[in-house]
């Protein structure tokens, strides 16, 4: 009796579920696991997966739920003040928890597919584009006063564009390698390490100042929540505007650095 057969549609224990749904190649991935997954989400996700396996929902259906939670995260930011930011912070964590479970459902039922990977990409790309757009709307505040407040919504859209481009660089690498007939890129630090001595030093520096990691949905919602807390004392939308002004050039710098790191690594070498 193996996972994926009708007789074993449900695990007999959490330990059995972990053994199948969280194999070492999943838990030890160098780049695919967000730090929240390693910190605590992978400890909680089997319990969510256990409940999901009691329903007829498919792995792709779970991914669809993840997408809706991600969009709700951005929508929550449209609620002015601290409560919208707090709700977005909670929903951002919930999205990542469900993101862990969709793969676990697929591995248990043996239903992993390219469609699931595609839907996962849609969820993260769209969420991480909508959050900065919502931040721009928060910074503009209600009601809008044209044309001055459109500066903030424009900066929000610009930030969303830069973030999506930065995320797309990784997928461009896989497309380029596939079109060149190269093997799939190994999920190791060695493959992504730059070969230039200067870039190696800059990469080490980035570990101490990891601003390039601010643009994931989790980090963005955390930062926006902190800004909302500060805004209780310093005033809003002043703090949101300051955060937005800081994020745009930093995001552009991260985009350029990511591009240079790719070109200087083994990832695009034949």
Residue, then its C-alpha position, 0 to 999 in steps of 0.5 A: x500500500x503506497x501513497x497515491x493509491x485509494x487504500x492509502x488516500x490518507x496517512x496513518x500518522x503525522x510521522x508517515x505524512x512527513x516521511x513522504x511529503x517532506x523528504x530530505x530533498x525538500x527540506x534541504x533545498x538550498x534556495x527553494x525554501x523560504x526562511x519561514x518554512x525552515x523556521x516553523x512553517x514546515x513544522x505546522x504544515x503537515x497538520x494542515x496537509x492532514x486536514x486537506x487530505x480528508x477533503x477531495x481538494x486537489x493539490x492544484x486546488x490547494x495552490x489556488x487557495x494559496x493564490x486567493x490568500x495572497x491576493x487577500x494579503x494585498x487587499x488587506x493593505x487597503x484597510x487604512x491604519x494598523x489593522x490593515x497592516x496586521x491583517x496583511x502580516x497574518x495573511x502573508x504567513x498563512x499564504x506561505x503555510x498553504x504554499x507548503x501544504x500544496x506540495x505536500x498534498x501533491x507528493x502524498x497523492x503523487x499528483x505533482x505536475x507542471x500545472x502545479x508549478x505554473x500555478x505556484x509561480x502565478x501565485x507568488x508573482x501576482x501577490x508580490x506585484x499586488x502588495x507594492x501596488x497596495x502600498x502605493x495606494x496606502x501611501x497616497x491615502x484616501x481620498x486621492x488628490x490628483x495629481x500629487x497623490x498619483x506620485x505614490x501610486x506610480x511609485x507603487x506600480x514601479x516597485x511592483x514592476x521591478x520586483x516582478x522583473x527581479x523574480x523573472x530573472x531566475x525563470x529566465x535562467x531556466x528557460x535559457x538553459x532549456x533552450x540551449x539544451x543544458x541540464x536542469x540547474x542544480x539547487x546548490x549554492x555552488x551553481x549560483x556562486x559568482x566567479x569574480x573575486x569582486x562579486x564574491x566580496x559583494x555577495x558576502x557583504x550582501x549577507x550582512x545587509x540583505x536588503x535584496x530579500x525585502x521584496x518577498x511577500x513575507x518581508x514586505x508585509x513585515x516591513x509595512x506592519x513595522x511602518x504602520x506601528x511607527x506611523x502611530x507615533x510619527x504620522x501616516x501616510x508619511x511613514x508609508x511614503x518614506x518606506x516606498x521612496x526607500x524601497x524603489x531605488x533599493x529594489x532597482x539596485x537588487x535587480x541590477x545586482x541579481x542580473x550581474x550575479x547571474x551573468x558572472x555565475x555558472x548558471x548561464x555558461x555552457 
